[in-house]
Amino acid sequence: MKREVQQLSAAKVACEYPLTDLVEGWYFKVDEVSAGVYRVDGTDLWGRRVSYTGLDPDEALARCKKDALKMVR
């Protein structure tokens, strides 16, 4: 049986994922998980997620944005 998906609150998501306006409808955050290692996570209001871990936070963010754009299409 399929589970019903409910849209998340934009205000609640924006608190946890402060980077907005990079991809329409998506929210991102960047965390340094170890010395010089960055993890970027992104989500939309329907709970779809993207993430990438790497040494360059800008590259990690670019990859997540690219994956989010693929989901939007």
N, C-alpha and C positions, 0 to 999 in steps of 0.2 A: 504494500500500500504506500502511495506517495505521501510525503509529509508536506503540509501547506507551508509556504514560505511567506513570511511577513516582512514588509519593508522596515528597515531600521530607522531610528530617529537621526536626522542629519546633525542635530546639535550634540547628541551623545557620541556619534562616530567622530565628529570633528574634535572632540576633547581628546580622544585617544590617538587620532591620526591628524595632526595639525597641518600637514601640507595639502592645500586644496588648490583648485584652479589649474592643475597640471594636465588633467584629463577630465573632461566633463563628467560629473557624477562620481568621481573617484577621490579617495582620500589616502594619503601616504604618510609614513613616518620612517625616520632613519635612526637606527641605534648602533652604537659602537659596542659590539658584543664581546670583543677581546681587543687587545692592543693592535690598532691598525686594521681590524676586521669589522666590516659594516654589514648590517642586515637591513634591507629596505622591505617594508611590508605595505601592501595597499589593499583597500577594500572598497566596495561600492555599497550602496544602501540595501542591496539585495543579498549581501553576504558573500558575494564572489570575492576571491582573494588571489593576489599575486605576491610573490616574494623572490628576493635574490640576495645572496650573501657574497661579498667580495672585498677586495682590498681598497677599491676606489669607490667612495660613496656616490659620486656623480655618475659613474658608469652603472652602478647598481640601480640607482634611481631611473636612469635612462632605460635600462632593460625592463624594469617594472612598468614604466609608462608604456613601452612598446607592447608588452603583454596585455596590459589593460586595454589599449586601443584595439588589439585583436579581438578581445571579448566584446567590445562595444559594437564592432562591425557585424 
